[in-house]
């Protein structure tokens, strides 16, 4: 298998389509261990796409509430290891000392966002209140956010095998997109990119290609947005968490259709048909 760049590799394959066998090759996304280290101690090891690692480090530190702003990270160095990368960060003295007292070791496969949490209280942490976030979207904005995310997914277009997270402003369009083999990693990379650019997440919506588990809601709330849009459905706990935090949660956003689960007042949808619709079989 020959590497094309840091994010993809070319693999030989035999395609069988409609009974026709064709040899050839396919671009695949890379997946490598990425350590996230603070003060010389590894906090987490995630299987990730080795791109936008600076954003990944900053976004992870922010979404895990290890820092309040990117300025709390005194230094960040990306060190290449034999089989992966180590994102080495040093925090401001007070924050580094607090982190040293907090045991939260994680070994993170791409499907897990809460690996290594040591208590129920940590998993269901208290979140900031986003009820006061002023954000006005309409139905067309939601549709355009999902459409725009799709067309900006360059790595998915090349490989067909990654998740994405985007930051969409109703007047300025899609401002930033990050991709990764892991849905949590893509969101952390986006959070880091937003913070590093000096933008404010409260000014727009975060859009994701994956299902909405509670940890995705937690990360979006900590980032500061008032609106999370997903192409898949949320879990029941994700909805309860979004409701308690004042986050508008939109799911099953595909084509012209979507479903609003919490805080519908932020999205103007026109006349609402009366009645109750259920998808329960």
C-alpha positions in Angstrom: 0.0 0.0 0.0 1.6 3.3 -1.1 0.9 6.5 0.8 -0.5 9.4 -1.1 -0.4 12.0 1.8 -0.8 12.2 5.5 -4.6 11.6 5.3 -5.0 8.9 2.6 -3.3 5.9 1.2 -3.8 3.9 -2.0 -4.8 0.3 -1.6 -5.0 -2.3 -4.5 -8.4 -3.9 -4.7 -10.5 -6.1 -7.0 -14.0 -4.7 -7.7 -16.9 -7.0 -8.4 -19.9 -5.0 -9.8 -22.8 -6.6 -11.7 -20.8 -9.7 -12.1 -17.8 -7.9 -13.7 -14.5 -8.3 -12.0 -12.1 -5.3 -12.3 -8.7 -4.9 -10.7 -7.6 -1.5 -9.6 -7.0 0.6 -6.5 -8.9 2.8 -4.1 -8.0 5.8 -1.9 -8.5 5.0 1.8 -8.4 7.3 4.8 -5.4 6.8 7.1 -6.0 5.8 10.7 -3.1 6.1 13.2 -2.7 6.4 17.0 -2.7 10.1 18.1 -1.6 10.7 21.6 -2.8 13.9 23.4 -0.3 14.7 26.1 -0.2 17.4 28.7 2.9 18.3 30.7 4.7 15.1 29.5 1.8 12.8 30.5 -0.5 11.2 28.0 -4.1 12.0 28.6 -5.6 10.1 25.7 -4.7 8.0 22.7 -7.2 8.2 19.9 -7.3 6.5 16.6 -7.5 9.4 14.2 -6.9 10.7 10.7 -3.4 12.5 10.9 -4.5 15.9 9.7 -5.3 19.2 11.4 -3.7 17.8 14.6 -3.1 21.3 16.0 -6.8 21.9 15.8 -7.3 18.5 17.4 -5.2 19.2 20.4 -6.8 22.6 21.0 -10.3 21.3 20.5 -9.8 18.3 22.7 -8.5 20.4 25.5 -11.4 22.8 25.2 -14.2 20.2 24.8 -12.8 18.2 27.8 -12.8 21.4 29.8 -9.1 21.2 30.5 -8.7 24.8 29.3 -11.0 27.8 28.9 -9.4 29.4 25.9 -6.6 28.5 23.5 -4.4 31.0 25.4 -4.4 28.6 28.3 -2.2 26.3 26.2 1.3 27.6 26.7 2.9 25.4 24.0 1.8 22.8 21.5 4.2 20.6 19.5 3.3 17.7 17.2 5.9 15.0 17.4 5.9 12.2 14.9 6.3 8.7 16.4 7.1 5.4 14.7 3.4 4.6 14.0 1.6 7.7 14.9 1.8 11.2 16.4 2.0 12.8 19.8 0.3 16.1 20.3 2.3 17.5 23.2 0.8 20.4 25.1 1.8 22.4 28.2 -0.9 24.3 30.1 -0.7 27.4 32.2 0.7 26.4 35.6 -2.5 26.4 37.6 -4.4 24.4 35.0 -1.5 21.9 34.6 -1.5 21.3 38.4 -5.2 20.8 38.4 -5.0 18.3 35.5 -2.3 16.4 37.4 -4.8 15.8 40.2 -7.4 14.6 37.9 -7.1 11.0 36.7 -8.8 10.5 33.4 -6.9 8.0 31.2 -8.6 7.2 27.9 -7.8 4.6 25.3 -10.1 5.7 22.5 -11.2 3.7 19.5 -13.0 5.8 17.0 -16.5 4.8 18.1 -16.0 5.8 21.8 -16.2 9.3 23.2 -16.3 8.5 27.0 -13.6 5.8 27.3 -11.8 6.0 30.7 -14.4 8.0 32.5 -14.1 6.9 36.1 -17.6 7.8 37.5 -21.2 8.4 36.5 -20.8 12.0 37.6 -17.9 12.5 35.1 -19.9 11.0 32.2 -23.0 13.2 33.0 -21.1 16.4 33.8 -22.7 19.7 34.5 -22.7 21.8 31.3 -22.8 25.6 30.7 -26.2 27.1 30.2 -26.8 28.1 26.5 -30.4 29.2 27.0 -29.5 32.9 26.4 -27.7 32.3 23.1 -29.4 34.4 20.4 -29.5 32.6 17.1 -32.1 32.9 14.3 -32.2 30.2 11.6 -34.9 29.3 9.2 -35.7 26.0 7.5 -33.7 26.9 4.4 -30.6 27.7 6.6 -30.8 24.2 8.1 -31.0 22.6 4.7 -28.2 24.7 3.3 -26.0 23.9 6.3 -26.3 20.1 5.6 -25.9 20.6 1.9 -22.9 22.8 2.3 -21.2 20.3 4.7 -21.6 17.6 2.1 -20.0 19.5 -0.7 -17.0 20.6 1.5 -16.1 17.0 2.5 -13.1 16.6 0.4 -11.7 13.5 2.2 -15.1 11.8 2.1 -15.3 12.4 -1.7 -11.9 10.8 -2.1 -12.4 7.9 0.2 -16.1 7.5 1.2 -15.1 6.6 4.7 -14.9 9.5 7.1 -17.1 11.7 9.3 -17.2 15.5 9.2 -18.2 18.5 11.4 -18.8 22.0 10.1 -19.4 25.5 11.4 -22.2 27.2 9.5 -23.2 30.9 9.7 -26.7 31.8 8.3 -25.3 34.9 6.5 -21.8 33.8 5.7 -22.3 30.1 4.9 -20.0 27.2 5.8 -17.0 28.8 7.5 -15.0 25.7 8.5 -15.1 21.9 8.0 -12.9 19.2 9.6 -12.9 15.5 8.8 -11.7 12.4 10.5 -12.3 8.6 10.7 -13.8 9.3 14.2 -16.9 11.4 14.7 -15.7 12.7 18.1 -12.3 13.6 16.5 -13.9 15.5 13.7 -15.9 17.6 16.2 -12.9 18.2 18.4 -10.9 19.3 15.4 -13.7 21.7 14.4 -13.9 23.1 17.9 -10.2 23.8 17.9 -10.4 25.4 14.4 -13.2 27.7 15.5 -11.3 28.8 18.7 -8.0 29.3 16.9 -9.6 31.5 14.2 -11.0 33.8 16.8 -14.6 33.1 15.8 -17.4 32.6 18.3 -19.3 29.3 18.1 -22.4 31.1 19.5 -22.7 33.0 16.1 -23.6 29.9 14.1 -24.5 26.2 14.1 -22.3 23.1 14.4 -23.3 20.5 11.8 -22.2 16.8 12.0 -22.5 13.8 9.8 -23.0 11.3 12.6 -25.6 10.2 15.1 -25.9 12.4 18.2 -24.8 10.7 21.4 -24.7 12.6 24.7 -21.0 13.3 24.4 -21.5 15.1 21.0 -24.1 17.3 22.7 -21.7 18.0 25.6 -18.9 19.0 23.2 -21.2 21.3 21.2 -22.5 23.0 24.4 -19.0 23.5 25.7 -17.9 24.9 22.3 -20.6 27.6 22.8 -23.1 27.1 20.0 -26.8 27.3 20.4 -27.6 24.9 17.5 -26.4 21.4 16.7 -27.6 19.9 13.4 -27.0 16.2 12.6 -27.9 14.0 9.7 -28.8 11.1 12.0 -31.0 10.8 15.0 -30.1 11.5 18.6 -30.2 9.3 21.6 -32.8 10.0 24.3 -30.1 11.1 26.7 -28.7 13.5 24.1 -32.1 15.1 23.8 -32.5 15.4 27.6 -29.0 16.9 27.9 -29.6 19.4 25.0 -33.0 20.4 26.6 -31.4 21.0 30.0 -28.5 23.1 28.5 -30.7 25.2 26.2 -29.2 23.8 23.0 -31.4 23.6 19.9 -31.0 20.0 18.6 -31.9 19.1 15.0 -31.6 15.6 13.8 -32.4 13.4 10.8 -31.5 16.4 8.6 -31.5 15.0 5.0 -32.5 16.8 1.9 -35.3 19.2 2.6 -36.4 17.3 5.8 -35.3 17.5 9.4 -36.6 17.0 12.9 -36.3 19.5 15.8 -36.0 17.9 19.2 -35.3 20.8 21.5 -35.7 24.6 21.6 -37.6 25.0 18.3 -38.0 28.8 18.8 -34.5 29.4 17.2 -35.7 28.0 13.9 -38.5 29.6 11.9 -40.3 26.8 10.1 -43.5 28.5 9.0 -46.9 27.1 9.8 -46.8 23.9 11.8 -49.3 21.2 11.0 -51.4 20.2 14.0 -51.4 16.6 15.2 -49.0 14.1 16.5 -46.7 12.0 14.3 -44.8 9.0 15.6 -42.1 6.8 14.0 -42.6 4.0 16.5 -43.3 0.8 14.7 
